[in-house]
Amino acid sequence: MEFTASGLLPNRDYAVRADVNSCGGLPEAEGPHYQNRIDPAATAQAPSTNPEYANPSNEIWLDLRTDATGSGTARTTVPFVFTDRGPGSMVLSEATETATGQPGKAGARVACLTLSAVQPPGVEPRGSR
């Protein structure tokens, strides 16, 4: 997965995470982080912090560093493909996670991008067989 942004503050780190729902009027509308394997103990009020589920192999985590012009690109590879369920949004937060590879708070949400997947008729998602 690749995420490119421009028009941000220069020479700064941002966190980009996939969330369950599409963007809404309030930051909480996006819901918890998208998980390939959903933490059964997580709720809307208490999102997953269990490292078995809240990790960069089960969620989509990108740390983006902007250049002097405020542009940046982040890439990650995850060991899963989207089938009938995928993330509803990508959220850009003002800071990266609290510790490398650990679930935590990424700071205030700066921007949200609603995702929409349209599967052409007769085309199966890659990795579905």
C-alpha positions in Angstrom: 0.0 0.0 0.0 1.2 3.5 -0.8 0.0 6.8 0.6 1.1 10.2 -0.9 0.2 13.6 0.6 1.1 17.2 -0.1 0.3 20.6 1.4 1.3 19.5 4.9 3.8 21.1 7.2 7.4 20.6 6.0 9.9 18.2 7.6 7.5 16.6 9.9 6.4 13.1 10.8 2.7 12.0 10.5 0.9 8.7 11.1 -1.5 7.3 8.6 -3.8 4.5 9.7 -6.7 2.7 8.1 -9.9 2.9 10.0 -13.1 0.8 9.9 -15.7 3.5 8.9 -15.8 6.3 6.3 -15.0 9.8 7.4 -17.6 11.7 9.4 -18.2 15.0 11.1 -16.5 14.0 14.3 -13.1 12.3 14.5 -14.6 9.3 16.3 -16.9 8.6 13.3 -14.1 6.7 11.6 -14.2 4.1 14.3 -11.3 1.9 15.4 -8.3 0.9 13.2 -9.1 -1.6 10.5 -7.9 -5.1 11.5 -7.6 -8.1 9.2 -8.2 -10.4 12.2 -10.6 -8.5 14.5 -9.9 -8.4 18.2 -13.0 -10.0 19.8 -12.5 -8.1 23.1 -12.4 -4.6 21.4 -15.5 -2.4 21.4 -16.3 1.0 19.9 -15.6 2.6 23.3 -12.4 0.6 23.9 -10.5 -0.1 20.7 -8.0 -2.9 20.6 -4.6 -2.4 22.2 -3.9 -6.1 22.4 -0.6 -6.5 20.5 -1.8 -9.8 19.1 -4.3 -7.8 17.0 -3.1 -4.2 17.2 0.1 -4.5 15.2 1.5 -3.6 11.8 0.9 -7.1 10.4 -2.8 -7.0 11.2 -3.5 -3.3 10.8 -2.4 -0.8 8.2 0.3 1.5 9.6 2.2 4.0 7.6 4.6 6.6 9.0 4.9 9.5 6.6 7.8 12.0 6.7 7.3 15.2 4.7 10.0 17.0 2.8 10.9 20.7 2.7 7.8 21.3 0.5 5.3 19.5 2.8 5.0 16.5 0.5 5.7 12.8 1.4 5.0 9.2 0.5 4.8 6.2 2.8 4.7 2.6 1.8 3.9 -0.6 3.6 3.2 -4.2 2.8 0.8 -6.3 4.8 0.4 -10.1 4.7 -3.3 -10.0 3.8 -5.6 -8.9 1.0 -9.0 -7.3 1.2 -11.9 -9.5 0.2 -15.5 -8.7 1.3 -14.4 -6.3 4.0 -11.9 -3.5 3.8 -11.2 -0.2 5.6 -13.6 2.7 5.2 -11.0 5.5 5.5 -7.4 6.5 5.9 -6.7 8.9 8.7 -3.7 11.2 8.9 -2.6 12.1 12.5 -0.2 14.8 13.7 2.4 12.4 15.1 3.6 8.8 14.7 2.7 6.2 17.3 4.1 6.4 20.8 6.6 3.6 20.3 7.9 1.8 17.2 5.7 -1.2 16.5 3.5 -0.7 19.5 -0.2 0.4 19.5 -0.7 3.8 20.9 -2.1 7.3 20.3 -0.9 9.0 17.1 -2.1 12.5 18.1 -4.8 14.6 16.8 -6.4 13.8 13.5 -5.3 16.2 10.7 -7.2 14.8 7.7 -9.4 11.9 6.7 -9.9 10.3 3.3 -13.0 8.1 2.7 -12.2 4.9 0.7 -14.5 3.3 -1.7 -13.9 -0.1 -3.3 -15.7 -0.9 -6.5 -15.2 -4.4 -7.8 -15.7 -4.7 -11.5 -18.2 -7.5 -12.4 -16.5 -10.8 -13.0 -13.2 -9.8 -11.4 -12.1 -11.5 -8.2 -9.9 -9.8 -5.6 -6.3 -10.8 -5.8 -5.4 -13.6 -3.4 -9.0 -14.8 -3.1 -8.3 -18.2 -4.5 
